[in-house]
Amino acid sequence: MCVCLRAFTPICQCVTVHCCVLYQALSDGEGRGSPDVPPADTLCGEPTHAPPMSNPANTANSDTTSDDATAQVRLPLSSTESLRQLSQQLNGLLSESPSSYVNGDSSVTSTSEKQLEARNQELAAALDSSRLTNSQLSAKLEQLVRVCVCVSHVVEAHGNDCTAVCGNVHIQTIGILVSEKSELQTALSYTQQAARQKTVEAEELSNRLQASKQRVSELERTLSSVSTQQKQFEKHNKELEKERDSLRLEVYRFNQANEEVKQQSSEVSEQLKLRMNENSAMRLELEELRKRLEMADLMIQQFSSQSGPPSSDQQVQMLIEEKLQMESHAAQLLESVAQLQRERDQYAIQIQEEGLVWKDKTEQLLSQVTLLSEERDRLSVQIQELESQVTDLKTSAAIVSLEAEPQDPAQSAGPSDTELALQETVCSLQQEKEALSSQYQAQVHDNEQLSRLCQEQEARLLELEREAERRAEEVEDRRRILEDVQSDKATLSRALTQNRELKEQLAELQNGFVKLTNENMELTSGLQSEQHVKKELARKMGELQEDLHHVKEQLEAKAQEVQAVLEQRDQYLAHLQQYTTGYQQLAVEREDFHRRLLQQTQLMDRLQHDEVQSKVQLDLSRKQLEEAQAKLNQLAKDNEDLKAEVRELLNNTDLFVQSREQGMLDSQSFQKNFQKSSITIPEDFESKEDMEQFLISTLSQLEAQRDETHQRLEEEQRLHKAALQQLAALSKEHQHHISGEGAHTAPGGAGVPMEVHEALHAAMEKLQVRFTALMQEKADLRERVEELEHRCIQLSGETDTIGEYIALYQNQRAIMKQKHMEKEQYINMLAKDKEEMKAKLAELQELVLRLVSERNDWHSRYIGATNNPDLLPGGTEPGLPAQRRMELNAVDGPGILSQDPQRVLENQEARLLRPREDGTARQIMQLLQEIQNPQARPAPFLGENPCIPFFYRADEHDEVKILVI
């Protein structure tokens, strides 16, 4: 018995050593993929070197090593499960990439063809590794067979004494080896099936890769054609914009020419009115001259009846000459009136012809503008068609992804490669579209700069033509003010429509948010029912959760960085838009300031010109007054000489002497008064009011002098008539004395001698000649005084119109300043509202993104837990997934355990759940992108911003009904 025990102990030690070596080799082969198993000879020779004794501690160690080995045999399954979970996570990340790109954030780079090829190579490498494991397992089986043969040889060598005990040991070891062999065969069958599936997947991936390459080539062709068409459209659009600018310039020039012609016609009509007034004044003067001529004829008749024939002939000749001069002057006036009428008719004909020409040109320009608008509409329709094609491509890609997903049951965690390729192509197309839109905006900005340069050149031309376009600019300013009012109204309506669209989009977002909250509630209920299963899997899922937590933290950090970068980009875009709008406003204000400065300079030039003209006219009037004063002085001197001669001749008559003395006194007083009434014109005026006061005072002084000269002239005429009567009486007495000289001669009679009578007659003739000259000069001075009065009236009227223009300009300037301030206030208010809206939408976007990320995380965990049986404990039976589904669904379990088609439907619903949710998330992100990046609008006009509040609630059928108030 002792011999049997001694023989049995080395056999047991050898068996345990063989088993430990085999399990260690298996574990090393599974862990490293290159097992170093000792050969059978070493194993067979190992009992000779084994220790001769065995204790319970060694047996316990052998049991623990056997348990560890059995645990390590199952490690291949855990490694495949880890690979599968990693592939699911990668698919989940890739499925999240389109939703993030829809939001305009290209945070995760899209997979390209190289990445697909790399993935194909990885799958091929995995297939090769599975083949290597199969070959290693077959080698291990062969080694185990050899070990069995060695054990049988060892048992035969130790003798036939302990055959019974060794037979039991052999039976046990063979049973263990057979069970391990069966397990290894099952593992081999699993690995072969996995290798076959991987080969099928690799073939499918290669086919999909080829199809995606073909699709990408087709999309690249369509994209190249679209880009060429867009370039052609841009070139054509630039040409059309240039033609539009040239047509606008032509229209502006035609309008300026039309206004100039209208101004010229108004000036000609004013000149015609002035000439008509002058003609009527000349007619009145002609009537007065005729009256004077009649009076002169009467005086000639009187002189001819009183004096001899020589003096009457001279007076008749002088009067005839004056009559001829007056007739020639009247003929000239009539010719000038006829010429003015002819010029008026010619101007009217020219204005009609130019009006017809401008009407034709404006019709042509309108036709060209309509053609340009039609082409612009056609181009916009083509762009919309291209956008619709892009959306069709997106929908086709989504449909392909939905069709391909049910066909691939193994890849339920994420979209297929074709879907990723299509999404990549769509993303690239969207990027190119955005690049083309940015180029288009840059071209539009360049066109605006060119238009600004053209406007500056036009402003320079307007500066050169400022004197001829004064009234036209005023009319244009009014028209521009009306256009600004209309444009502000249009911008107000656009702003209101934009606010309505934003509110509608907010309503859609809230509906989507309600849907997401409902889905989140469903998921939370599923998670609560799933907690029972997760208690059992908590130990094994702990490490995976920690890894996922680290990955999630990294992704959140990256997402935060990307969000910060996107916010900075939005801020930069907002600042850029603000800077562009501010620069445009500054350019408009600068143009308005230049225009106003031109108007002010024109007004100042006109005022200076009027002042110079008034000074020149005052100087002329002063010179004329001085000349008239000199002539009056000369006439007064001549009158005094004549009076002295008459006084010497008629010193015997007291009445004559008294009248002469009175006349002398009157003439001396007149001369003194005239000398006292000299007008002094200052060199410079302090203000316009001083100039007006000076003109009014000079006019009143001139009128007083005119009245005084008129009175003096009447007094002189009265004295002259009295002198003529006295001379006539003296001449009658002299004739009577001559006739009665022969009859009787008085010795002391006071008779007039013949020499004295002749001298007196000569003096009378000289007096008549001087009197007629004095009358003519008086008439000339009166005409000049009337002309000066007329000019002073004109100057006063022009000064009044200048004051009215200045007041009107100041009022318009105040109104424009007020409108500008109101416009700036409203623009600031709209900018603040827009910033607040963007901030709220950014917060909503962050919440939605967080919700989608959490939902995807829990969804991926749920699908991984339900579809991966390798994560379950080793002793569980295949019926456990049904029990889990029973706990998750929380319904009557015994009825569902036997329904295999129901399980299939649930798996299909779980597979189809993610694309639908991704579609809703994509729609929400697209709406957010449209809200956060609105189109550029012009500056709005003042108005109210109506608000439409709404509330939502879910009814019995989980539907949201919006109540709009």
Secondary structure as the mmCIF struct_conf table of DSSP 4:
data_model
#
loop_
_struct_conf.conf_type_id
_struct_conf.id
_struct_conf.beg_label_comp_id
_struct_conf.beg_label_asym_id
_struct_conf.beg_label_seq_id
_struct_conf.end_label_comp_id
_struct_conf.end_label_asym_id
_struct_conf.end_label_seq_id
HELX_RH_AL_P HELX_RH_AL_P1 CYS A 2 ARG A 32
BEND BEND1 GLY A 33 GLY A 33
HELX_LH_PP_P HELX_LH_PP_P1 VAL A 37 PRO A 39
HELX_RH_AL_P HELX_RH_AL_P2 ALA A 40 CYS A 44
TURN_TY1_P TURN_TY1_P1 GLY A 45 GLY A 45
HELX_RH_3T_P HELX_RH_3T_P1 GLU A 46 HIS A 49
BEND BEND2 ALA A 50 ALA A 50
BEND BEND3 PRO A 52 PRO A 52
HELX_RH_AL_P HELX_RH_AL_P3 PRO A 56 VAL A 73
TURN_TY1_P TURN_TY1_P2 ARG A 74 ARG A 74
HELX_RH_AL_P HELX_RH_AL_P4 LEU A 75 VAL A 102
TURN_TY1_P TURN_TY1_P3 ASN A 103 GLY A 104
BEND BEND4 VAL A 108 VAL A 108
HELX_LH_PP_P HELX_LH_PP_P2 THR A 109 THR A 111
HELX_RH_AL_P HELX_RH_AL_P5 GLU A 113 ALA A 157
TURN_TY1_P TURN_TY1_P4 HIS A 158 HIS A 158
BEND BEND5 ASN A 160 ASN A 160
TURN_TY1_P TURN_TY1_P5 ASP A 161 CYS A 162
HELX_RH_AL_P HELX_RH_AL_P6 THR A 163 GLN A 306
BEND BEND6 SER A 307 SER A 307
HELX_RH_AL_P HELX_RH_AL_P7 PRO A 309 GLN A 407
HELX_RH_3T_P HELX_RH_3T_P2 PRO A 409 GLN A 411
TURN_TY1_P TURN_TY1_P6 SER A 412 ALA A 413
BEND BEND7 GLY A 414 GLY A 414
HELX_RH_AL_P HELX_RH_AL_P8 ASP A 417 LEU A 464
TURN_TY1_P TURN_TY1_P7 GLU A 465 GLU A 469
HELX_RH_AL_P HELX_RH_AL_P9 ARG A 470 GLU A 536
TURN_TY1_P TURN_TY1_P8 LEU A 537 LEU A 537
HELX_RH_AL_P HELX_RH_AL_P10 ALA A 538 LEU A 649
TURN_TY1_P TURN_TY1_P9 LEU A 650 LEU A 650
BEND BEND8 ASN A 652 ASN A 652
HELX_RH_AL_P HELX_RH_AL_P11 ASP A 654 LYS A 676
TURN_TY1_P TURN_TY1_P10 SER A 677 SER A 677
BEND BEND9 GLU A 683 GLU A 683
BEND BEND10 GLU A 686 SER A 687
HELX_RH_AL_P HELX_RH_AL_P12 LYS A 688 SER A 739
TURN_TY1_P TURN_TY1_P11 GLY A 740 ALA A 743
TURN_TY1_P TURN_TY1_P12 PRO A 747 GLY A 748
HELX_LH_PP_P HELX_LH_PP_P3 GLY A 751 PRO A 753
HELX_RH_AL_P HELX_RH_AL_P13 MET A 754 ASN A 867
HELX_RH_3T_P HELX_RH_3T_P3 PRO A 869 LEU A 871
BEND BEND11 LEU A 872 LEU A 872
TURN_TY1_P TURN_TY1_P13 GLY A 874 GLY A 875
TURN_TY1_P TURN_TY1_P14 PRO A 878 GLY A 879
HELX_RH_AL_P HELX_RH_AL_P14 LEU A 880 ASN A 889
TURN_TY1_P TURN_TY1_P15 ALA A 890 ALA A 890
BEND BEND12 VAL A 891 VAL A 891
HELX_RH_AL_P HELX_RH_AL_P15 GLY A 893 LEU A 897
TURN_TY1_P TURN_TY1_P16 SER A 898 SER A 898
HELX_RH_AL_P HELX_RH_AL_P16 ASP A 900 GLN A 932
BEND BEND13 ASN A 933 ASN A 933
HELX_LH_PP_P HELX_LH_PP_P4 PRO A 934 ALA A 936
HELX_LH_PP_P HELX_LH_PP_P5 PRO A 938 PHE A 941
BEND BEND14 LEU A 942 LEU A 942
STRN STRN1 PHE A 950 ALA A 954
TURN_TY1_P TURN_TY1_P17 GLU A 956 HIS A 957
BEND BEND15 ASP A 958 ASP A 958
STRN STRN2 VAL A 960 VAL A 964
#
